[in-house]
């Protein structure tokens, strides 16, 4: 809803079969250091480390017990496993590369790690986008040990000490040289920890979490927001934002809009809500976020993250980003199709970090936008606190752009006017939650 107009754990990463179980090529000391590397049969039974998609990690080579680094990785200088401590150059974001594969992105440079076969499979971090050379199979050995198999040549990445610890994808089987222990930055073991929630118990909104904003008139919307319990109701464990056909302040409809600005504001993490929506072209429910510096810098400079919008159709919602250089009719948007009508309960969620933003419905990842993709259009503005908005608009530019209605009201066809008169449709919210990765 443009203001001016509106690690995944447990994923099925497949263990590669047929790996060599012997720790070939390692000295006795290296073999001792790699005691956690299991034979294929044992590894298949072990509790492995699933690829922590969206998280930043360090990789410590079994062969050297040193961290993998992309330090000063210019031109074709290969990655090396030779750092005793992990700084920014030794951190890599794990990115979903599709098809059960991952990509690794250097946190310092923002460039992707490649196993370019023109370089003999040497790993370099100098690519702006993900193609086959930048895709790897994440192979779980058990515990925190993993291997990386390059999509470019189907060979394991090795940190062979005979090559000075340079990383190269050139091994058909995996031993100590091809094993890396993984640590997720910012958490032991990794997992989402809930930090805040509102279950809408009682019979009124929690003033520590929300206020009703009645002063918003944007996007040629046809409603006046109010504080009336006819438009904002908390009962039976849910919040209802209710649209009514009644003139107020020159607008033909009334409805409700809640914001957490100045009360509950959220940095990087996961924001989700369990919602069901009314159906009728021109109804415009939304669950979205704005940067908390909007009063200082304005929109779209503050940034906007639309977790869920719907313009009255039962089978789809949409998500979008608005920021400097990509606002209004933003190129960063997509339709999503829930497993059942939006009038059923669904959980709509986003996960946002310094490197990417994801959209989910009912736990299913539907879209990922990376920082690099956003910066093709303008500045990344998602590294500051954001506040949550829940609202039910009626009519306006987005509904009109889809349904084409101009009468009886802009973006509101006669059938929806009748629906509002007869039923007073509501956006219903069971709960809203915020979690951080630990």
C-alpha positions in Angstrom: 0.0 0.0 0.0 2.1 2.9 -1.3 2.0 5.6 1.3 2.3 8.3 -1.3 -0.2 6.7 -3.6 1.3 2.4 -0.9 17.2 -19.5 8.6 14.9 -21.4 7.2 15.6 -24.5 9.2 14.5 -27.9 8.4 14.4 -27.4 4.7 14.9 -30.5 2.5 18.5 -30.0 1.4 19.5 -33.4 0.0 22.4 -35.3 1.3 24.5 -36.4 -1.7 25.0 -40.1 -2.0 28.1 -42.0 -2.8 30.6 -39.8 -1.0 34.0 -41.3 -0.2 33.9 -41.9 3.5 37.7 -42.1 3.9 39.5 -38.9 4.8 41.8 -39.1 1.9 44.8 -36.9 1.6 45.0 -35.8 5.2 47.7 -36.1 7.7 47.0 -38.0 11.0 46.7 -34.6 12.8 44.2 -33.4 10.1 42.3 -36.7 10.4 42.0 -36.2 14.2 40.8 -32.7 13.7 38.1 -34.0 11.3 36.7 -36.6 13.7 33.1 -35.4 13.1 33.3 -36.2 9.3 31.1 -39.3 9.0 30.9 -42.1 6.5 28.0 -41.7 4.1 25.9 -44.2 6.0 26.5 -42.5 9.3 26.1 -39.0 7.8 22.8 -40.0 6.3 21.5 -40.8 9.8 23.1 -37.9 11.5 21.3 -34.6 12.4 23.0 -32.4 9.8 23.0 -28.7 9.6 20.4 -27.6 7.1 21.3 -24.7 4.8 20.6 -21.6 6.9 19.0 -19.6 4.0 19.3 -15.9 4.5 21.7 -16.1 7.3 25.4 -15.2 7.4 27.9 -17.9 8.2 31.6 -18.6 8.7 33.3 -21.7 7.2 36.2 -23.3 9.0 38.2 -25.8 6.9 38.8 -29.1 8.5 42.2 -29.3 6.7 43.7 -26.1 8.2 41.3 -25.4 11.0 41.3 -21.8 9.6 38.4 -19.7 8.4 37.7 -19.3 4.7 38.3 -15.7 3.6 37.5 -13.6 0.6 39.9 -10.8 1.7 41.0 -8.5 -1.1 39.4 -10.8 -3.6 40.0 -8.8 -6.7 39.9 -10.1 -10.3 40.7 -13.9 -10.1 42.4 -14.2 -6.7 41.0 -17.4 -5.1 39.4 -17.8 -1.8 41.7 -19.2 0.9 41.3 -21.0 4.2 44.0 -19.2 6.2 42.4 -16.9 8.8 42.6 -17.6 12.5 39.7 -15.2 13.3 36.5 -14.3 11.4 35.9 -10.7 10.4 33.7 -9.3 7.6 35.8 -10.9 4.9 35.3 -14.3 6.5 31.5 -14.1 6.5 29.2 -15.3 3.7 25.5 -15.1 3.3 23.7 -18.3 2.3 21.3 -17.5 -0.5 18.6 -19.8 -2.0 19.7 -20.4 -5.6 16.7 -22.6 -6.5 16.4 -26.3 -7.2 17.7 -27.2 -3.7 21.0 -25.4 -4.4 22.6 -22.4 -2.6 24.8 -19.5 -3.4 27.4 -17.8 -1.1 27.6 -14.1 -1.0 30.6 -12.3 0.5 29.3 -10.0 3.3 32.1 -7.5 2.7 31.9 -7.1 -1.0 28.3 -8.2 -1.7 29.6 -10.4 -4.6 28.8 -14.0 -5.1 31.3 -16.9 -4.9 31.9 -18.6 -8.2 33.5 -21.9 -9.3 34.1 -20.7 -12.8 35.3 -23.7 -14.9 37.4 -21.3 -17.0 39.5 -20.9 -13.9 39.8 -24.6 -13.3 37.1 -24.5 -10.6 39.0 -22.0 -8.4 36.6 -20.3 -6.0 36.5 -16.5 -6.5 34.0 -14.0 -5.0 33.6 -11.5 -7.8 30.2 -12.1 -9.5 27.2 -9.8 -9.3 24.6 -12.4 -10.1 24.0 -16.1 -9.7 24.4 -18.4 -12.7 25.4 -22.1 -12.7 29.0 -21.3 -11.7 27.7 -19.7 -8.5 25.4 -22.5 -7.4 26.4 -25.2 -5.0 24.9 -28.3 -3.4 25.0 -28.0 0.4 25.9 -31.5 1.5 25.3 -32.3 5.2 28.0 -34.5 6.8 26.3 -34.5 10.3 26.8 -32.1 13.2 28.0 -28.7 11.9 30.1 -30.2 9.1 29.2 -29.7 5.4 30.6 -30.0 2.0 30.0 -27.9 -1.1 29.6 -29.5 -4.5 29.8 -27.0 -7.4 27.0 -27.1 -9.9 29.5 -26.0 -12.6 31.4 -29.3 -12.6 29.7 -31.5 -10.0 32.9 -31.7 -7.9 33.5 -31.0 -4.2 35.2 -27.8 -3.1 38.6 -28.6 -1.5 40.9 -26.7 0.8 43.9 -28.9 -0.1 46.9 -27.9 2.1 49.2 -28.9 -0.8 47.7 -25.9 -2.6 48.2 -23.5 0.4 44.6 -23.8 1.4 43.2 -22.3 -1.8 39.6 -23.3 -2.4 39.1 -25.2 -5.6 36.2 -27.4 -6.8 38.0 -30.4 -8.2 37.3 -33.5 -6.0 35.0 -36.3 -6.9 34.8 -37.5 -3.3 34.9 -35.8 0.1 37.3 -36.1 2.9 38.9 -33.7 5.4 40.1 -31.3 2.8 36.5 -31.1 1.5 34.8 -30.6 4.9 33.9 -27.3 6.5 32.4 -26.6 9.9 29.7 -23.9 9.7 28.8 -21.3 12.4 25.7 -19.1 11.9 26.5 -15.5 12.7 24.5 -14.3 15.7 23.3 -17.5 17.1 24.4 -20.9 18.6 22.5 -23.4 16.5 20.2 -20.9 15.0 16.4 -20.4 15.3 13.7 -17.8 15.4 12.9 -16.4 18.9 9.7 -14.5 19.4 10.3 -11.0 20.8 6.8 -9.5 20.6 3.2 -10.4 19.9 -0.3 -9.1 20.1 -3.1 -11.7 20.3 -5.9 -9.1 20.4 -7.4 -10.5 23.6 -9.8 -8.4 25.6 -12.2 -5.9 24.1 -10.0 -3.0 23.0 -6.7 -2.4 21.2 -3.6 -2.4 23.4 -2.5 1.2 23.5 1.1 0.1 24.2 1.1 -1.4 20.7 -1.2 0.5 18.5 -2.9 3.8 17.7 -5.7 4.5 15.3 -4.5 6.9 12.6 -7.5 9.0 11.3 -5.5 11.6 9.4 -4.5 9.6 6.3 -6.0 10.5 2.9 -3.9 9.1 0.0 -4.1 7.1 -3.2 -7.6 8.6 -4.0 -9.0 6.2 -1.4 -12.7 6.6 -0.6 -12.8 6.0 3.2 -12.4 8.2 6.3 -10.6 6.3 9.0 -12.1 6.6 12.5 -11.6 5.5 16.1 -15.2 4.3 16.3 -15.8 0.8 17.6 -18.0 0.5 14.5 -14.8 0.5 12.5 -12.2 -0.9 15.0 -13.4 -3.8 17.1 -11.6 -6.3 19.3 -13.7 -9.3 20.3 -13.5 -13.0 20.7 -9.7 -12.9 20.4 -9.4 -11.1 17.1 -9.1 -7.6 15.7 -11.7 -6.5 13.1 -11.2 -3.5 10.9 -14.7 -2.9 9.4 -15.7 -1.0 6.3 -19.1 0.8 6.3 -21.0 2.9 3.8 -21.6 6.1 5.8 -20.5 9.6 4.9 -17.8 11.1 7.1 -15.6 14.2 6.4 -16.7 14.2 2.8 -15.9 10.5 2.2 -18.6 7.9 1.4 -17.1 5.1 3.5 -15.6 4.7 7.0 -13.0 2.1 8.1 -10.1 1.5 10.5 -6.3 1.8 10.4 -3.9 0.8 13.2 -0.2 1.7 13.3 2.5 0.7 15.8 4.6 3.9 15.1 6.3 5.2 18.2 5.1 2.3 20.2 6.5 -0.9 18.7 9.1 -0.7 16.0 11.2 -3.5 14.5 14.6 -4.1 13.1 15.8 -7.0 11.0 13.7 -10.2 11.8 10.5 -11.9 10.9 7.1 -10.1 11.0 3.9 -12.2 10.6 0.2 -12.1 11.1 -2.7 -14.6 10.9 -5.4 -12.9 8.8 -8.6 -13.5 6.9 -10.0 -10.9 4.5 -13.3 -9.9 2.9 -13.8 -10.4 -0.8 -15.2 -7.8 -3.1 -13.4 -5.8 -5.9 -12.3 -2.5 -4.4 -11.9 -3.6 -0.9 -8.2 -3.0 -0.1 -6.9 -4.7 3.1 -3.2 -4.5 3.8 -0.5 -5.6 6.3 2.6 -3.5 5.7 5.5 -1.5 7.2 7.1 1.9 6.9 10.5 3.2 8.0 10.3 5.0 11.3 12.0 8.1 9.9 9.1 9.0 7.6 8.4 12.2 9.5 12.0 13.3 8.9 12.7 12.2 5.3 9.2 11.6 3.9 8.0 8.9 1.6 9.4 7.0 -0.3 12.8 7.9 1.2 11.8 6.2 4.5 11.1 2.9 2.7 8.0 0.7 2.6 7.6 -3.1 2.8 4.2 -4.4 1.8 3.9 -7.8 3.3 0.4 -8.4 2.0 -2.1 -6.4 0.0 -5.4 -7.5 -1.6 -7.8 -5.5 -3.7 -10.9 -7.7 -3.2 -10.1 -10.9 -5.2 -10.3 -14.2 -3.5 -7.4 -16.0 -5.1 -4.4 -13.7 -4.9 -2.5 -11.1 -2.8 0.6 -9.1 -3.6 3.8 -7.9 -2.0 6.1 -5.0 -2.9 8.9 -2.7 -1.9 8.8 1.1 -2.3 11.9 3.3 -1.8 13.9 6.0 -3.4 14.0 5.2 -7.1 11.3 2.5 -7.0 8.0 3.8 -5.7 4.4 4.0 -6.8 4.3 1.7 -9.8 7.4 -0.1 -8.3 9.2 -2.7 -10.3 9.7 -4.7 -7.1 6.4 -6.4 -6.7 4.7 -9.8 -7.3 1.3 -11.5 -7.0 1.1 -14.5 -4.7 -1.6 -17.2 -4.8 -2.5 -18.8 -1.4 -3.6 -22.4 -1.2 -7.2 -21.4 -0.5 -9.3 -18.2 -0.7 -8.1 -15.2 1.2 -11.4 -15.4 3.1 -9.8 -18.3 4.9 -7.2 -17.9 7.6 -3.6 -17.6 6.3 -0.3 -16.5 7.9 1.4 -13.8 5.9 5.0 -13.1 6.8 8.2 -11.3 5.8 11.8 -11.9 6.8 14.1 -8.9 6.2 17.8 -8.6 6.8 20.7 -6.4 5.7 21.0 -8.6 2.5 17.5 -9.6 1.4 13.7 -9.5 2.0 11.5 -12.6 1.7 7.7 -13.1 1.5 5.8 -16.1 2.8 2.3 -17.4 3.0 1.6 -20.2 5.5 5.4 -20.8 5.9 6.0 -21.2 2.1 8.7 -19.0 0.7 7.2 -17.2 -2.4 9.7 -14.5 -3.2 13.2 -13.3 -2.3 14.6 -10.0 -3.3 18.3 -9.4 -2.7 20.0 -6.1 -1.8 21.7 -6.2 -5.2 18.4 -6.5 -7.0 17.0 -3.5 -5.1 20.1 -1.4 -5.7 19.6 -1.8 -9.4 16.7 0.8 -9.0 17.7 2.9 -6.0 19.1 2.9 -2.5 18.5 0.1 0.0 16.7 1.6 3.0 15.8 -1.5 5.1 18.5 -1.3 7.8 16.5 0.8 10.3 13.5 0.2 12.5 10.1 -0.1 10.8 6.6 0.1 12.2 3.6 -2.1 11.3 0.3 -0.9 9.7 -3.0 -2.9 9.5 -5.7 -1.2 7.5 -8.8 -1.7 5.4 -9.0 0.9 2.6 -11.9 1.2 0.2 -11.3 2.1 -3.5 -8.4 4.1 -4.7 -5.7 3.8 -7.3 -4.6 0.2 -6.8 -8.1 -1.3 -6.9 -9.1 1.0 -9.8 -6.0 -0.1 -11.7 -7.3 -3.7 -11.4 -11.1 -3.4 -11.6 -11.4 -0.3 -13.7 -14.4 1.0 -11.7 -15.1 4.8 -11.7 -18.7 4.6 -10.5 -20.4 4.7 -8.1 -17.0 5.5 -6.6 -13.4 5.5 -7.8 -12.2 1.8 -7.6 -15.6 0.7 -6.1 -18.1 -1.1 -8.5 -21.8 -1.2 -7.6 -21.6 -4.8 -6.5 -19.0 -4.0 -3.8 -21.0 -0.9 -2.7 -24.0 -3.3 -2.2 -21.8 -5.7 -0.4 -20.5 -3.1 2.0 -24.1 -1.8 2.6 -25.4 -5.3 3.3 -22.5 -6.9 5.3 -20.1 -4.3 6.6 -17.1 -6.5 5.6 -14.1 -6.8 7.9 -10.4 -7.5 7.8 -9.9 -9.9 10.7 -6.5 -10.4 12.5 -6.0 -13.3 14.9 -2.4 -12.2 16.0 0.7 -10.3 14.9 4.2 -11.4 15.9 7.8 -10.3 15.6 10.8 -12.7 15.9 14.6 -12.4 15.7 17.1 -15.1 14.7 19.2 -16.3 17.6 
